[in-house]
């Protein structure tokens, strides 16, 4: 089916700022961006914001299911939940598993990624574990944690976009040097020197900064200090639970060009209070807070669209918040050739927002939804 439409008079998010212009869509692609486009297929977007489809590069699940164990049908339900919330591309994220379970989970995700459905695109896989520190295991099964295994990761194929690693493992430098995807510093007890060494070798991505690592100390700067001293990109969970509002504002005031908002969402996202699974662990959700039975925070129950709106509500500029759920995360894991940016020849995956940043329309693959 050939689709032709013009989105006219909208405030379009281009290169980190809003510009009043028009977007021409043809055959599911953006084919022109110009202030002078008019035709019989106009959709007036006056007073609306047009932004790229959102990109969540670290999400374990939603709608009752978890990528570590979900079937093909359950993954499809998750993809539809993401899309309904303006999230058009994701990295399906696993928790620490045995090698056999990693194989099973990644095969299910690969199968789902090949399907053409009206649901968020699976742009790759993010393996959060098992190469994490037992001292900072968080909501990961401590009995499954181990040193990184490059040969095993290479056997999983090119859909593996991110592997999370604690730099203090003896073979971590070898892994970081040789892995052809993105290595992210995660769940680590490492010091500043170890973190900077990892970053300089190519691990220029930091998993949910402030969480599952040593806090910033004026004589022991650790991973957070290494972020300050480098060009690394840091994931940030912006649900108002994992990180307090003053710290969120500080980070966006000083480092907005290097922040990727992630949900770190689990199966309870989009659902009510109750007990859920995160990998092999039980997670209790009460009043939107997800914890293990011992009180350890266990991911979030909020999607990145709601996190974006939360940031705007606490004083972060819309431009900075939107960049951090679109172009920055996509670029940080090398998938920005297919998502995260409004550009000619890209998929027509767009979100049209009202002036209060609520969703007006979602355009996916050139089709108007919701």
DAURLIN-V726292 format. One record per run of one state. SS is the DSSP state (a for helix, b for strand, c for the rest). FROM is the first residue (numbers start at 1). TO is the last residue. Records with the same first field share a line. If there is no record, write none. Layout:
BEGIN
SS = FROM-TO, FROM-TO
END
This chain:
BEGIN
c = 1-3, 15-16, 27-28, 35-41, 45-48, 53-53, 60-60, 63-64, 67-71, 85-86, 95-98, 115-120, 128-133, 137-141, 145-149, 156-159, 166-171, 179-181, 186-191, 202-204, 207-221, 229-232, 238-244, 263-264, 266-273, 279-280, 287-288, 292-296, 298-299, 301-303, 314-317, 324-326, 333-346, 348-349, 354-358, 365-366, 370-370
b = 4-14, 17-26, 29-34, 42-44, 49-52, 54-59, 61-62, 65-66, 87-94, 121-127, 160-165, 182-185, 205-206, 233-237, 259-262, 265-265, 274-278, 281-286, 289-291, 297-297, 300-300, 347-347, 350-353, 359-364, 367-369
a = 72-84, 99-114, 134-136, 142-144, 150-155, 172-178, 192-201, 222-228, 245-258, 304-313, 318-323, 327-332
END
